[in-house]
Amino acid sequence: MNDRTTRTTIACVCSTLLAVILFAPVSRAAPVISWHLSAVHAEQAWTSTRGAGVTVAVIDSGVDAAHPDLDGAVLPGRSYVDAAVDADAPGLALAADRAPVYEQALARADPVGHGTAVAGLIAGRPVSGRPGVAPAATILPVRVLDDQNRYHDSAMVGDAIRWAVDNGADVINLSLGGRHGSPAFADAIEYALRHDVLVVACTGNQPEEDSGEAVWFPARLPEVLAVTGVDRSGERWPTAVTGPETDLAAPSANLTVPAAGGGYKEATGTSFASAIVAGAAALVRSAHPELDAEEVARLLTATADPAPGADLGAGVVDAAAAASTDPRSLPPIATGPRPWLSPWPAAAAAAALAFLCTAATLFIRRRLPV
């Protein structure tokens, strides 16, 4: 399959599967702490850090910078969707200019609402009583999804990642993906890691419960922190994709999120679990600025709440434990794919593989003629 075919296929997969994400209006009752913040112990983390000084790039459908929850949280970004508008953006678009064409060029407008929901979960301000996981972090919006929540060129997403890296991102959130890989996209992920930027991505959504779909690209890349979703009970949400590449889990069901244009909606999907982990990563980067991206990922996985079974990676992210744990107390960092995972699962996997290889060799020898 050539690169252009791959790009088109990815766009189609994303447009189909991102439709699994559910939105419903939420009443404006008295604000209460959202269940997902309690589940990841965000409030406890805020006693020591709120994510100040950390920039999280939201590569998505844009972000509604005018939403009260995001007021003052959103930097001028960039849109890769409308080439005609984007061509004028670098020289003419100013953060203070609220004209729609320039807000769109800066990715500070969101016709879909997906990116606004993601940004609110990461860094929503506490003004409404619905803060994000890292309410003092800053959002760098980069728009790659069109009005139908699709991207048409995976190389374009790679360009967006490189732009975010070059413009100050400390963490990149990718609440998007598909079945097929892309060399240009993968190269951009490696570029981010080489420049000490942590990339977090959702494992994906499947159209039917437990249909066995494989972890999406780019989440399945070893350089990416792959996040699946859980419900209030801590069980994997049935339509959340998981697999051996899954690193962490986070709340993904019935989440109250800011809606583009104002107000709030309810959302479900691994897109939002990824956002919650990106927010936790911002807390860790703020609390431990001396750590590199791999060490941040390792701290997040090492301090996760372990879960029964093997479908949630290291477990549900614990923002407070990750932010407060002394990195020096952890064992030396491993080498090889996904080095942030603790050494013993890798050792167990290696032992199991060695056993299987030995058994296979003996079986083959017994079947060969003497």
N, C-alpha and C positions, 0 to 999 in steps of 0.2 A: 504494500500500500504506500503510495507516495505521500509526501508531506501535505500537499493541498487536500487530498482525500481525507487524511487523518484530521486535518483542521475542521473540515466540514462535518465529519462524523461526530467529533467532540461537541461541536455546536449543537447538533441535533440531539445528542444524548442529554446535554445540559438542559435544553429547552423542555425536554420531556420530563426528566427527573426532578428538576427544580420545581416543577408544577406540583409535586407531592407536598411541598411546604404549604401549610395551612395558615390562613389569616382570617381572623374574625374580630369584629369590634368589641371593645372592652368598655364597660361603664366607668364613669368618672367618680367612683366611690372614694371614700377617704383612703389616702395612700397607706399601704402597709408594706413591710419589707417583703420583697418577692421571694418565692420559695427557692428559686435557683441560687440566690445570694446566700441563703441559710445553708443550702446543700453543699456549697463549696467553701463555707466559713469565711465569706468575704468581710463581714463586719469585724471579726476578730483580727483579720489582716490589717484593717484600716487603723488600728491602734499604732501601727508602726510605719505603714506606707499606704499611699493612695495612688501611686503610679506617677507622681510628679516627675517631670523631666524626661519622660519616655514618650516616643512617637510611635503610634501604631498605624500602619498603612492598611486601609480597607480597600482592597481591589475588588470592585463590586459594581453596583448600578448607580453609583454616586451617593452622596449623603446630603440630606436636607439640613443645611447649616442654620436655617432659621427656626428649627424646632427648639422650643424652650429648653428641653433637656440637653441640647447640644450647643447652646449659645456660648460662644467663646471657646469651644472645644475643637473646632474644625479649621484646619489650615487651608489656604489656597492649594488646590490639587491640580489634577489634569484629567481631561477626558480623551479617550482614544476612540470614542464612538462616532462623533460627528467631525469628520476631517475638516470640513469647511470652517466650522467654528474653532476647532482646535488649532488651526493654522495661525489664527490671530491671537491665541491665548497667551503665549509667552510674553509678547510685547505690550499687549493692551489690557489684559485682564488684571484688575486690581482688587485686592481683598475687600476694599471699602465700596466697590461698585456693585450695587445690588441688582443691576439690570439682568433680566433672566438669561440673555445670551451669554453674558460673562460668567454668571453663576454656573451655567451649564458647562462652559469651557473649563472652569476650575473644578468641576465635579462636585460643586457645592449645591447642586440640585439633584433630585432623585425622582424620576417619573415612575419608578416601579415600587419603591418602598423597601426593597430588600436590603440595600446598603445602609439605609437609615436605621433599620431594626438592628443590624449587626453592630453599627457604630454605637447605638444606644446601650447595647448590652456590654460593650467594651468600656466605654468612657462617658456614659450619660452623667450629667451633673445632678447633684442631689436636690435641686430646686423643687422638683415635683414630688419628692419622696420615692422616686424610682431610679436610683443611681445605677451606673454601670459597675462592673467588677473593679475597675480602676478609675474612679471618678475624677482623678486629677491628671490622667494621661491626656495626650493630644492625638487627634485623628488626622491622618493625611489621606484624603479621599482620592482614589484613582478609578475612573469609570471605564469599564470594559464591557459591561452588559448593556444591551440595547433595551428598547421599550418593551420587548417581549421577554426580558430576562435571559437573553442568549448572548454568547460571544461567537463571532464568525471566524476567528483566526487565532489559533493558539499561539502563534509567533507574536501576535499583538499583545497577548497577555504576558508573554515573556518580556516584551519591551516595557510593559507597565511595571513589572517587577523590578527591572533594572532601573527605571526612572525613580521608583520609590526608594530603592537602595541609595541611589545617588543624591536623593533629596532629603535624607535624614531619618529614614525609617529605622527603628530599632527592632520592631516586630512587624511581620506582614501576615495579615489574615486573608486566606483564600477560601471563602465559602462558595466554592464552585468546583467543577471537575467533570469527568466523564470516564468512559471505559477505555479509551485509546490514549496512548502516550504521544508525546511530541518532543523531538530532540531540542528544538529551540526553547520550548517551555522548560524542559529539564535543565538545560544549560543556564537559564536564568535563575533557577532555584539554586544551583551550585554557585552562581555568582553571588547570590545573597549570603549564603553560608560563608563563602570566602571573605566577605566584607562584614562578618560578624552580625548578620541580621537573622533572627529566628523566624522561620516560616511555619505557620500553623494552618492546617487545612482539614476540611470535613471529609469523613470516609465515604459519605454519600447516602442517598435515600433510595429505597427500592419500592417499586410500585405496589408490591403485594407483601404481606407480612411473611418474614422469614423465607424469602424466595431464594436465598443463597447467593445473591449478587456479590461479586468480588469488590474489594476496596477500590475506589475511584483513583484515577490519576488526577492531580499530582500527589494525593495523600499517601499513595503506596510507595513513593520514592523514599529511600532511606534517609535523605537529608531533611525530610518534612516530619513535623510532629502531627501525627494522624489522630483525629478525634472522632469518636462515635458518640451516640446519644443515649441518655437514660431518662426514665420517668421519675416521679416523686418517690417511688419506693426503691430507687437505685437499680432497677432492672433495665436491661437494654430495651429501648423503644423498638417495637416489632419491625418497623420499617427502616430502622437505622442499619446501614451496612456495617459489617465488621469482618475481620479476618486476621491473619497472623501479622499483618502490617500495622494493626491498630496499636497506638501507644497509650492513649488515655481516653477517658469518657467524661462527659459533663452533661448537665441538664439540657434536654432538647425538646421537651413536650409541654404544651400549654403555657408558654412563656409570655408575659406581658412586655411588649416592646413599643418604642415610639413609632408612630405612623408618619410617613411623609405628608406634609401639609398640616400637621398638628394632631394632637390626640394620641390615642394608644390602640394597639391591636393585640390579638393573641396569635402566637406563631409556634409552629412545630417543625422540626427538621434538624439534621446534623449541622446545617449552616450555622445555627445558633449555638450549638455545643462548641463548635470551633471558636466562635466569638468569645464565649466565656473563658475558654482556655487562653486565648490571646490576651484577654484582660488579666488573667492570673499571671501570664508571662510578663506583662507590663509591671505588675506589682513586684515581681522578683527582680526584674532589671532595675527598678527604682531602688529597691532595698539592697541589692547587691550589684552595684555598677561595675565592680571589678570582674564579674563573671562574663565569659564569652557565651555565644549563643548555644553551643553544645552543653556547656555547664548549666545554663538556665534550663534547658530541656531535661537534663539529667536530674536536677533538683525537683522539677515538677513531677517527673515519673517516680522518683525515689520516695517522695512524700505523699503520693496519692493514697486514697483510701482503698485498700485491696478489696476485690470483689470475688465471690465464688465463680468458678468457671473461667474460661479463657477468652471470652468474647469482649472484654472491656479493657484489654491491654493491661497496664499496671494498676488500673482502677480509676475511681472518680477523683478528679483533681481536687486538691485541698489547698486553696490559696493561702490560708493562714499558715499552715505547716510549711509550705514552700517558701514563703517570705521570711519566716522566722528561723528556719533551720540553718545551722552553721554548715556551710558547704564543706568545711574541713572534716566534718564528722562522717562524711560519706566515703565509701571505698574508692580507690583510684578509678578513674574513668576508663571504661573498656575501649577496645579498638574494634574496627570493622563496622558493618552496617548497623545503624541505629545505636551508636555508642552510648547514648544516654540511658538505655535500659540497664537495669542492674545486672551484674555478672552472672548470678546463678541461673536465671532462665536460659541464658546463652549456653552456659556449661551443660545444663540439662539437655538442651536441644542437641548439642554436639555429641553428648554421650548416646542419646537415642539414635542419632544418625549413624554413629559408629557401629552401634549394635545392629541396626538394620542392614548396613553395608556388609557386615560380617555374616549375618544370616543369609543375605542374598548370595554372597560368594560361595558359602557352603552348599546352598541349594543348587546353584549352577554347576558346581563341581560334581554333585551327585547325579545330575542329569546328563553330564557329558559321558560319551562312550569311553570305556577304559582301553 
